Amino acid sequence: MPIPEDVTGDEIDKDVRQELQSLPKTLAEDVARNLVMVARLLDEDPEGAYGYSRVALRLASRVAAVREAAGFAAYANQKYGEALAEFRAAKRMTGNIDLWPVMADCERGLGRPEKALDMAGAPEVHKLDKAGQVEMRLVAAGARRDMGQLDAAIVTLQSPELAANSVQPWTARLRYAYADALLAAGRQSEAREWFAKAVEADRDGSTDASDRLAELDGVEFVDAMAEDENDEVQAPASSEASEHEDKHEDQDENEGDDQGDKD
């Protein structure tokens, strides 16, 4: 797959670069450039990211960072079985448990919420950092919802992190998930309150909390672009009507002249 010339491979994280040192220099550079493309495209073009991840995997399947990148690319494309296999491989290679929450979410994607809940109660969770534990809580709540256990999902999300006033990287998503669970349970006024709190914490627009809040408030957004397009479509019709009227006027005048000549 083509890679832009401005991608050198030096953009990758230093820890990943260190892993690639086990490869021949030219091969390491090729792998690094493909990993950069995976990171660049993962959010906006998941299919493209997946393609580059497969190239990197073909070149260096024994590098944990490559297996992890391939896992995230597969996950972004909802290839949950493939993603889980790659995450497991990366975990075996490094012994790192940071991928535990996303592995559990893959189980959800495969239709196995009970397995995700088992993972949420496993000893590995206690080894996660705060961000990882919050992520695990989100996955567990999602699994509860998959099983139709709305009240249990709400309780799962109730935590010191949810109640904290300080804004952390996970705060917006946690508040949003809580609001969404409340709304699903029919607790609309509480849901509105927590969507509003999610908006306060969502500084980079990572959720659509503001849209959900507006929807609850009955606010309707007008698409200005659509209105402009409608105006453009209607404009020629008006011109045609005007032209049609002019033709009728000319015809009436001609008929009047003809009648005058006859008289």
Residue pairs with C-beta under 8 A, 6 or more apart in sequence:
1 34
1 37
1 51
1 52
1 55
3 33
3 34
3 37
3 52
7 33
7 36
7 37
7 40
8 29
8 33
9 28
9 29
9 30
9 31
9 32
9 33
9 35
9 36
10 17
10 32
11 36
11 39
12 20
12 32
12 35
12 36
12 39
15 65
16 32
16 35
16 65
17 32
19 63
19 64
19 65
20 28
20 31
20 32
20 60
20 63
20 65
21 28
22 63
23 31
23 60
23 63
27 59
27 60
30 59
31 56
31 59
31 60
31 63
31 66
34 52
34 53
34 55
34 56
34 59
35 52
35 56
35 65
35 66
35 69
37 48
37 49
37 52
38 49
38 52
38 53
38 56
38 69
38 72
38 73
39 49
39 69
40 49
41 48
41 49
41 52
42 49
42 72
42 73
42 76
43 76
46 73
46 76
46 77
47 77
49 73
49 76
50 73
50 74
50 76
50 77
50 79
52 73
53 66
53 69
53 70
53 72
53 73
53 74
54 70
54 73
56 66
56 69
56 70
57 66
57 67
57 70
59 66
60 66
61 67
62 93
64 89
64 90
64 93
64 94
65 90
67 86
67 87
67 89
67 90
67 93
68 86
68 87
68 90
68 99
70 86
71 82
71 83
71 84
71 85
71 86
71 87
71 90
71 99
71 102
72 83
72 102
74 80
74 82
74 83
74 86
75 83
75 102
75 105
75 106
75 109
78 109
80 106
80 107
80 109
80 110
81 106
81 110
83 102
83 106
83 109
84 103
84 106
84 107
84 110
87 99
87 102
87 103
87 106
88 103
90 96
90 99
91 97
91 99
91 103
97 124
97 127
97 128
97 132
98 128
98 129
98 132
100 119
100 122
100 124
100 125
100 128
100 132
100 136
101 128
101 132
101 135
101 136
101 138
101 139
102 135
103 119
104 115
104 116
104 119
104 120
104 136
104 139
104 140
104 143
105 116
105 139
105 142
107 113
107 115
107 116
107 119
108 116
108 139
108 142
108 143
108 146
113 142
113 143
113 144
113 146
113 147
114 143
114 147
116 139
116 140
116 142
116 143
117 140
117 143
117 144
119 125
119 136
120 136
120 137
120 139
120 140
120 143
125 132
125 133
125 136
128 135
128 136
130 161
130 168
131 168
131 169
131 170
134 159
134 161
134 170
134 174
135 170
137 156
137 157
137 159
137 161
137 174
138 157
138 173
138 174
138 177
140 156
141 153
141 154
141 156
141 157
141 177
141 181
142 153
142 177
144 150
144 152
144 153
144 156
145 153
145 181
145 184
150 181
150 184
150 185
151 185
153 181
154 178
154 181
154 182
154 185
157 174
157 177
157 178
157 181
158 178
159 174
161 168
161 170
161 171
161 174
162 174
162 175
162 178
164 171
167 200
167 201
167 203
171 201
172 198
172 201
172 202
172 203
172 206
172 207
172 209
173 206
173 207
175 194
175 195
175 197
175 198
175 201
175 209
176 194
176 195
176 198
176 202
176 207
176 209
176 212
178 194
179 190
179 191
179 192
179 193
179 194
179 195
179 197
179 198
179 209
179 212
180 191
180 212
182 188
182 190
182 191
182 194
183 191
183 216
188 216
191 216
192 213
192 216
192 217
195 209
195 212
195 213
195 216
196 213
198 207
198 209
199 209
199 210
199 213
202 209
202 210
214 221
